[in-house]
Amino acid sequence: MTDLGRITARRSELDALAEELAKRLQEVEAEREELGIAERVLRCLAGQDRADTEAAEAAAPVKAQVTGRAVLLIPHRGETDDEAALPADYHRILAIVRAAGGPVQVKAVGEELGLEVGVRGKLEPLRAKMTKLADRGWLHKRPDGKFTARL
């Protein structure tokens, strides 16, 4: 092999190594970010991070990165009673349930939002959002699967 051939081969090896290292660095940075989010959540749950929690309540919905995807953090109702802290789509869902005046099915909310309610798969993301609102105290999920607004 000529000197030029060895140089070219070595450059190719180094390029492959650089690509692998860049990929690993990206994975490490993503995991570090996820750990930071987990740490903040645990501190909030432990009551150690009250100042950050109060600042978060005053702010608009917080977006966090989890495994490379943007995730909206929905506050618990006890933390804030201000519906403005909710993202727009959650705020619309809450308004529809309140306007219903009684127990409402996910399908009825989906119809109001203009979703294809005949396709079950189209309602599952909505059901997850409504369940999240119930878990966080904004809605009440009844045993029959219907939702009502909390007063």
LOTORSE-489613 format. One record per residue (C-alpha): residue in one letter; x, y, z; residue number from 1. Coordinates in nm, 3 decimals, always signed. Example, Ala and Ser with C-alpha at 12.3 -4.5 7.8 and 13.67 -1.06 7.14 Angstrom:
<sites>
{resn = a&x = +1.230&y = -0.450&z = +0.780&resi = 1};
{resn = s&x = +1.367&y = -0.106&z = +0.714&resi = 2};
</sites>
This chain:
<sites>
{resn = m&x = +0.000&y = +0.000&z = +0.000&resi = 1};
{resn = t&x = +0.134&y = +0.341&z = -0.089&resi = 2};
{resn = d&x = +0.173&y = +0.627&z = +0.156&resi = 3};
{resn = l&x = -0.121&y = +0.801&z = -0.005&resi = 4};
{resn = g&x = -0.331&y = +0.485&z = +0.033&resi = 5};
{resn = r&x = -0.244&y = +0.457&z = +0.404&resi = 6};
{resn = i&x = -0.327&y = +0.822&z = +0.460&resi = 7};
{resn = t&x = -0.662&y = +0.782&z = +0.285&resi = 8};
{resn = a&x = -0.741&y = +0.463&z = +0.482&resi = 9};
{resn = r&x = -0.647&y = +0.627&z = +0.813&resi = 10};
{resn = r&x = -0.853&y = +0.937&z = +0.731&resi = 11};
{resn = s&x = -1.149&y = +0.708&z = +0.658&resi = 12};
{resn = e&x = -1.103&y = +0.532&z = +0.994&resi = 13};
{resn = l&x = -1.086&y = +0.866&z = +1.176&resi = 14};
{resn = d&x = -1.396&y = +0.994&z = +0.996&resi = 15};
{resn = a&x = -1.589&y = +0.684&z = +1.106&resi = 16};
{resn = l&x = -1.462&y = +0.724&z = +1.463&resi = 17};
{resn = a&x = -1.556&y = +1.095&z = +1.466&resi = 18};
{resn = e&x = -1.906&y = +1.008&z = +1.343&resi = 19};
{resn = e&x = -1.946&y = +0.743&z = +1.614&resi = 20};
{resn = l&x = -1.821&y = +0.979&z = +1.884&resi = 21};
{resn = a&x = -2.055&y = +1.257&z = +1.770&resi = 22};
{resn = k&x = -2.347&y = +1.015&z = +1.789&resi = 23};
{resn = r&x = -2.246&y = +0.898&z = +2.138&resi = 24};
{resn = l&x = -2.201&y = +1.259&z = +2.253&resi = 25};
{resn = q&x = -2.552&y = +1.342&z = +2.133&resi = 26};
{resn = e&x = -2.690&y = +1.041&z = +2.325&resi = 27};
{resn = v&x = -2.502&y = +1.144&z = +2.640&resi = 28};
{resn = e&x = -2.628&y = +1.503&z = +2.617&resi = 29};
{resn = a&x = -2.987&y = +1.383&z = +2.572&resi = 30};
{resn = e&x = -2.958&y = +1.155&z = +2.875&resi = 31};
{resn = r&x = -2.804&y = +1.434&z = +3.085&resi = 32};
{resn = e&x = -3.096&y = +1.659&z = +2.992&resi = 33};
{resn = e&x = -3.345&y = +1.388&z = +3.090&resi = 34};
{resn = l&x = -3.168&y = +1.342&z = +3.423&resi = 35};
{resn = g&x = -3.188&y = +1.716&z = +3.485&resi = 36};
{resn = i&x = -3.563&y = +1.707&z = +3.424&resi = 37};
{resn = a&x = -3.602&y = +1.407&z = +3.653&resi = 38};
{resn = e&x = -3.399&y = +1.584&z = +3.922&resi = 39};
{resn = r&x = -3.617&y = +1.897&z = +3.902&resi = 40};
{resn = v&x = -3.934&y = +1.687&z = +3.922&resi = 41};
{resn = l&x = -3.808&y = +1.500&z = +4.227&resi = 42};
{resn = r&x = -3.708&y = +1.824&z = +4.397&resi = 43};
{resn = c&x = -4.053&y = +1.970&z = +4.329&resi = 44};
{resn = l&x = -4.218&y = +1.659&z = +4.468&resi = 45};
{resn = a&x = -3.998&y = +1.676&z = +4.777&resi = 46};
{resn = g&x = -4.086&y = +2.043&z = +4.827&resi = 47};
{resn = q&x = -3.721&y = +2.148&z = +4.804&resi = 48};
{resn = d&x = -3.761&y = +2.360&z = +4.497&resi = 49};
{resn = r&x = -4.050&y = +2.590&z = +4.591&resi = 50};
{resn = a&x = -3.905&y = +2.900&z = +4.429&resi = 51};
{resn = d&x = -3.868&y = +2.724&z = +4.095&resi = 52};
{resn = t&x = -4.219&y = +2.582&z = +4.129&resi = 53};
{resn = e&x = -4.367&y = +2.927&z = +4.193&resi = 54};
{resn = a&x = -4.180&y = +3.069&z = +3.894&resi = 55};
{resn = a&x = -4.307&y = +2.782&z = +3.679&resi = 56};
{resn = e&x = -4.664&y = +2.847&z = +3.789&resi = 57};
{resn = a&x = -4.637&y = +3.208&z = +3.677&resi = 58};
{resn = a&x = -4.495&y = +3.111&z = +3.340&resi = 59};
{resn = a&x = -4.667&y = +2.972&z = +3.034&resi = 60};
{resn = p&x = -4.669&y = +2.592&z = +2.986&resi = 61};
{resn = v&x = -4.321&y = +2.453&z = +3.014&resi = 62};
{resn = k&x = -4.177&y = +2.242&z = +2.735&resi = 63};
{resn = a&x = -3.917&y = +1.982&z = +2.819&resi = 64};
{resn = q&x = -3.717&y = +1.740&z = +2.608&resi = 65};
{resn = v&x = -3.757&y = +1.372&z = +2.688&resi = 66};
{resn = t&x = -3.586&y = +1.126&z = +2.456&resi = 67};
{resn = g&x = -3.563&y = +1.393&z = +2.191&resi = 68};
{resn = r&x = -3.935&y = +1.477&z = +2.195&resi = 69};
{resn = a&x = -4.090&y = +1.798&z = +2.323&resi = 70};
{resn = v&x = -4.322&y = +1.727&z = +2.614&resi = 71};
{resn = l&x = -4.555&y = +1.979&z = +2.775&resi = 72};
{resn = l&x = -4.565&y = +1.976&z = +3.150&resi = 73};
{resn = i&x = -4.924&y = +2.008&z = +3.272&resi = 74};
{resn = p&x = -4.941&y = +2.157&z = +3.623&resi = 75};
{resn = h&x = -5.148&y = +2.006&z = +3.900&resi = 76};
{resn = r&x = -5.454&y = +2.209&z = +3.982&resi = 77};
{resn = g&x = -5.348&y = +2.243&z = +4.345&resi = 78};
{resn = e&x = -5.025&y = +2.412&z = +4.232&resi = 79};
{resn = t&x = -5.215&y = +2.674&z = +4.034&resi = 80};
{resn = d&x = -5.581&y = +2.745&z = +3.970&resi = 81};
{resn = d&x = -5.493&y = +2.958&z = +3.670&resi = 82};
{resn = e&x = -5.613&y = +2.784&z = +3.355&resi = 83};
{resn = a&x = -5.377&y = +3.004&z = +3.153&resi = 84};
{resn = a&x = -5.099&y = +2.774&z = +3.270&resi = 85};
{resn = l&x = -5.251&y = +2.500&z = +3.054&resi = 86};
{resn = p&x = -5.158&y = +2.462&z = +2.687&resi = 87};
{resn = a&x = -5.423&y = +2.581&z = +2.441&resi = 88};
{resn = d&x = -5.549&y = +2.235&z = +2.345&resi = 89};
{resn = y&x = -5.595&y = +2.134&z = +2.711&resi = 90};
{resn = h&x = -5.767&y = +2.465&z = +2.780&resi = 91};
{resn = r&x = -6.013&y = +2.397&z = +2.493&resi = 92};
{resn = i&x = -6.087&y = +2.048&z = +2.627&resi = 93};
{resn = l&x = -6.155&y = +2.191&z = +2.972&resi = 94};
{resn = a&x = -6.386&y = +2.457&z = +2.825&resi = 95};
{resn = i&x = -6.584&y = +2.197&z = +2.628&resi = 96};
{resn = v&x = -6.633&y = +1.976&z = +2.936&resi = 97};
{resn = r&x = -6.746&y = +2.276&z = +3.141&resi = 98};
{resn = a&x = -6.989&y = +2.387&z = +2.870&resi = 99};
{resn = a&x = -7.145&y = +2.040&z = +2.864&resi = 100};
{resn = g&x = -7.283&y = +2.100&z = +3.212&resi = 101};
{resn = g&x = -7.268&y = +1.733&z = +3.308&resi = 102};
{resn = p&x = -7.082&y = +1.409&z = +3.247&resi = 103};
{resn = v&x = -6.940&y = +1.397&z = +2.896&resi = 104};
{resn = q&x = -6.788&y = +1.116&z = +2.693&resi = 105};
{resn = v&x = -6.457&y = +1.147&z = +2.510&resi = 106};
{resn = k&x = -6.646&y = +1.101&z = +2.184&resi = 107};
{resn = a&x = -6.859&y = +1.410&z = +2.249&resi = 108};
{resn = v&x = -6.551&y = +1.620&z = +2.319&resi = 109};
{resn = g&x = -6.391&y = +1.481&z = +2.004&resi = 110};
{resn = e&x = -6.694&y = +1.580&z = +1.799&resi = 111};
{resn = e&x = -6.677&y = +1.933&z = +1.941&resi = 112};
{resn = l&x = -6.306&y = +1.949&z = +1.849&resi = 113};
{resn = g&x = -6.380&y = +1.827&z = +1.495&resi = 114};
{resn = l&x = -6.203&y = +1.492&z = +1.526&resi = 115};
{resn = e&x = -6.299&y = +1.182&z = +1.327&resi = 116};
{resn = v&x = -6.487&y = +1.013&z = +1.609&resi = 117};
{resn = g&x = -6.577&y = +0.710&z = +1.398&resi = 118};
{resn = v&x = -6.214&y = +0.601&z = +1.406&resi = 119};
{resn = r&x = -6.127&y = +0.481&z = +1.756&resi = 120};
{resn = g&x = -5.757&y = +0.551&z = +1.713&resi = 121};
{resn = k&x = -5.832&y = +0.920&z = +1.661&resi = 122};
{resn = l&x = -5.989&y = +0.946&z = +2.006&resi = 123};
{resn = e&x = -5.711&y = +0.777&z = +2.205&resi = 124};
{resn = p&x = -5.479&y = +1.081&z = +2.215&resi = 125};
{resn = l&x = -5.777&y = +1.290&z = +2.330&resi = 126};
{resn = r&x = -5.864&y = +1.030&z = +2.594&resi = 127};
{resn = a&x = -5.502&y = +1.045&z = +2.718&resi = 128};
{resn = k&x = -5.517&y = +1.426&z = +2.745&resi = 129};
{resn = m&x = -5.846&y = +1.414&z = +2.932&resi = 130};
{resn = t&x = -5.710&y = +1.146&z = +3.166&resi = 131};
{resn = k&x = -5.402&y = +1.361&z = +3.226&resi = 132};
{resn = l&x = -5.629&y = +1.655&z = +3.312&resi = 133};
{resn = a&x = -5.817&y = +1.427&z = +3.553&resi = 134};
{resn = d&x = -5.494&y = +1.299&z = +3.707&resi = 135};
{resn = r&x = -5.379&y = +1.657&z = +3.762&resi = 136};
{resn = g&x = -5.710&y = +1.761&z = +3.923&resi = 137};
{resn = w&x = -5.859&y = +1.972&z = +3.642&resi = 138};
{resn = l&x = -6.128&y = +1.718&z = +3.551&resi = 139};
{resn = h&x = -6.298&y = +1.430&z = +3.732&resi = 140};
{resn = k&x = -6.306&y = +1.089&z = +3.563&resi = 141};
{resn = r&x = -6.608&y = +0.888&z = +3.664&resi = 142};
{resn = p&x = -6.609&y = +0.508&z = +3.689&resi = 143};
{resn = d&x = -6.825&y = +0.490&z = +3.374&resi = 144};
{resn = g&x = -6.546&y = +0.662&z = +3.177&resi = 145};
{resn = k&x = -6.722&y = +0.997&z = +3.146&resi = 146};
{resn = f&x = -6.560&y = +1.321&z = +3.254&resi = 147};
{resn = t&x = -6.694&y = +1.615&z = +3.452&resi = 148};
{resn = a&x = -6.541&y = +1.952&z = +3.534&resi = 149};
{resn = r&x = -6.417&y = +2.017&z = +3.883&resi = 150};
{resn = l&x = -6.562&y = +2.323&z = +4.048&resi = 151};
</sites>
